[in-house]
Amino acid sequence: MRTIHVSQITQNIKEMCIEANHCLAPDMDCALKEAASAEKSPLGRQILNQLQDNLQIAQEDRIPICQDTGMAVIFLEIGQDVHFEGGSLEDAVNEGVRQGYVDGYLRKSVVKDPIIRENTKDNTPAVIHYELKPGDSVTITVAPKGFGSENMSRVFMLKPADGIEGVKNAVLTAVKDAGPNACPPMVVGVGVGGTFEKCALLAKKALTRQVNKRSDIPYVKEMEEELLDRINRTGIGPGGLGGTTTALAVNIDTYPTHIAGLPVAVNICCHVNRHAARTI
């Protein structure tokens, strides 16, 4: 049994909130550079270069890479041999988010009630997902999610007879409906299987997978590659102004499901696709 004081969780999440909002993740940086080299439209190439200039300024001057610093989504993979001391784990996570957004001068975008809409003034509470794993370590992934792209996400409750073509059509429908509103080039997270809520969680977590890593399942890998090609042939392009780079990656995760269903979720993220991960 390993004991971890919850103050370690708070400190790491504080630092990761600031890091994710100021610095593009290395996999996204490489993907944008490759996209700028490959983009066939002069205007699209100009936009991609401007995006990279903006990202460079943000990192050097320690300012947010986007004015929407998102709602903090936290994934905690907790070893079953870990014991937390010093208080509530959930309180520690939210304190890390509070410190990160207040001390980091990040925009506070969370409202206490979805209808009354009074701002909490510290970007809490976070959306927290817990998963138990073997071992005695804790892996934290912080993924601030802006709502320009979040609002473009969809859940489709397909029939089993719709099959793989139905899944592909659902993804393409979501992307085409999003158009320029998701700040392309986008990353498309897809969850297939489970239940209504499980497929949405799969799609959300799929966005944190490195964009240069494909699925280990052969047919899923093929679908990721095919959909990326078809999305980039829609002509939406960088900034929605036309071009051959509408998406940088399509990441698909699957889960067993019921004999009567085929749930599909599409969670779209903008060109920054912010995420930071640490293991303690």
C-alpha positions, -999 to 999 in steps of 0.1 A, spaced: 0 0 0 13 35 -10 1 66 8 -3 98 -12 -12 131 4 -40 149 -15 -19 181 -16 2 164 -43 -29 160 -64 -38 197 -59 -3 209 -68 0 188 -99 -35 197 -112 -28 234 -106 4 232 -127 -13 211 -154 -42 235 -158 -17 263 -165 5 241 -187 -23 228 -208 -37 263 -214 -3 279 -222 15 252 -242 4 230 -270 9 193 -264 39 179 -283 18 156 -305 -5 184 -315 25 207 -323 39 180 -347 5 175 -363 0 212 -370 35 215 -385 29 185 -407 -5 199 -417 9 233 -427 35 215 -450 8 193 -466 -20 218 -470 -28 225 -506 -48 257 -503 -27 289 -500 -53 304 -477 -54 273 -456 -16 272 -454 -16 309 -443 -41 302 -416 -22 272 -403 10 293 -401 -9 320 -383 -22 295 -358 14 283 -352 26 319 -347 -2 324 -321 8 293 -303 44 303 -302 36 337 -287 13 321 -261 41 298 -250 68 325 -249 46 351 -232 28 327 -209 -7 337 -221 -35 313 -230 -35 297 -264 -72 304 -266 -94 329 -248 -118 301 -240 -97 283 -213 -124 256 -211 -141 236 -184 -116 214 -167 -121 177 -175 -99 155 -152 -92 118 -158 -78 100 -127 -64 65 -132 -59 54 -96 -39 23 -86 -59 1 -62 -30 0 -39 -30 37 -33 -44 53 -1 -51 90 0 -46 110 31 -51 146 41 -87 151 30 -112 145 2 -97 136 -32 -125 154 -50 -120 185 -30 -82 183 -37 -89 180 -75 -112 211 -74 -87 230 -53 -61 223 -80 -84 236 -107 -93 267 -86 -56 275 -80 -47 269 -116 -73 292 -130 -71 319 -104 -33 320 -100 -28 314 -137 -51 342 -147 -72 319 -169 -107 328 -179 -133 315 -155 -161 300 -176 -181 278 -152 -216 287 -139 -229 272 -107 -264 264 -121 -271 257 -158 -302 279 -157 -295 306 -131 -260 309 -146 -241 326 -118 -203 323 -124 -184 304 -98 -154 328 -104 -128 300 -101 -137 276 -129 -148 249 -105 -162 224 -102 -143 202 -126 -158 172 -144 -139 143 -129 -137 107 -142 -123 80 -119 -109 47 -130 -93 20 -108 -62 3 -121 -38 -23 -107 -7 -9 -90 3 20 -67 5 50 -90 -19 77 -100 -21 90 -136 -37 124 -140 -49 138 -173 -61 173 -175 -81 183 -206 -96 218 -206 -125 217 -230 -137 248 -248 -173 250 -257 -171 262 -293 -162 226 -302 -180 209 -273 -213 224 -285 -207 207 -319 -206 172 -304 -233 145 -309 -246 112 -296 -263 88 -321 -283 58 -309 -280 37 -340 -296 3 -348 -273 -27 -350 -283 -31 -386 -267 3 -394 -234 -14 -389 -200 1 -396 -214 23 -425 -238 38 -400 -210 46 -377 -190 63 -404 -221 83 -416 -227 95 -380 -192 108 -377 -193 125 -411 -227 141 -402 -214 155 -369 -183 170 -386 -202 185 -415 -228 200 -392 -200 214 -371 -183 231 -401 -163 261 -391 -179 263 -356 -155 238 -341 -124 259 -350 -108 235 -375 -85 218 -381 -102 197 -355 -95 164 -336 -125 140 -337 -130 117 -307 -154 89 -314 -169 64 -289 -187 33 -302 -205 9 -280 -215 7 -243 -246 28 -234 -258 63 -240 -234 78 -214 -205 53 -219 -200 61 -256 -198 98 -248 -171 91 -222 -152 70 -247 -153 98 -272 -141 124 -247 -112 102 -235 -103 94 -271 -94 131 -276 -66 126 -250 -49 99 -271 -19 111 -290 -30 121 -325 -2 101 -341 -13 68 -325 -39 46 -342 -61 20 -327 -47 -15 -320 -78 -31 -335 -73 -35 -373 -108 -26 -384 -109 4 -361 -75 16 -374 -88 13 -410 -119 33 -400 -99 60 -384 -77 64 -415 -107 63 -439 -127 89 -419 -97 112 -416 -93 111 -454 -131 116 -460 -133 145 -435 -103 162 -452 -121 159 -485 -151 179 -473 -133 211 -481 -141 228 -448 -104 234 -442 -85 255 -416 -107 281 -400 -136 268 -421 -123 289 -451 -115 260 -474 -86 236 -478 -74 200 -474 -69 200 -436 -102 199 -418 -91 174 -392 -57 164 -378 -69 130 -364 -98 107 -358 -94 87 -326 -120 59 -321 -125 38 -290 -149 9 -287 -167 -9 -259 -190 -40 -257 -227 -31 -261 -262 -46 -259 -275 -68 -287 -302 -42 -295 -280 -11 -298 -252 6 -315 -244 39 -296 -220 63 -312 -207 95 -297 -187 122 -316 -168 146 -294 -151 172 -315 -122 194 -303 -106 224 -319 -71 227 -333 -55 231 -298 -70 199 -283 -55 208 -249 -43 179 -227 -15 173 -202 -7 140 -184 14 131 -154 19 100 -133 28 102 -96 
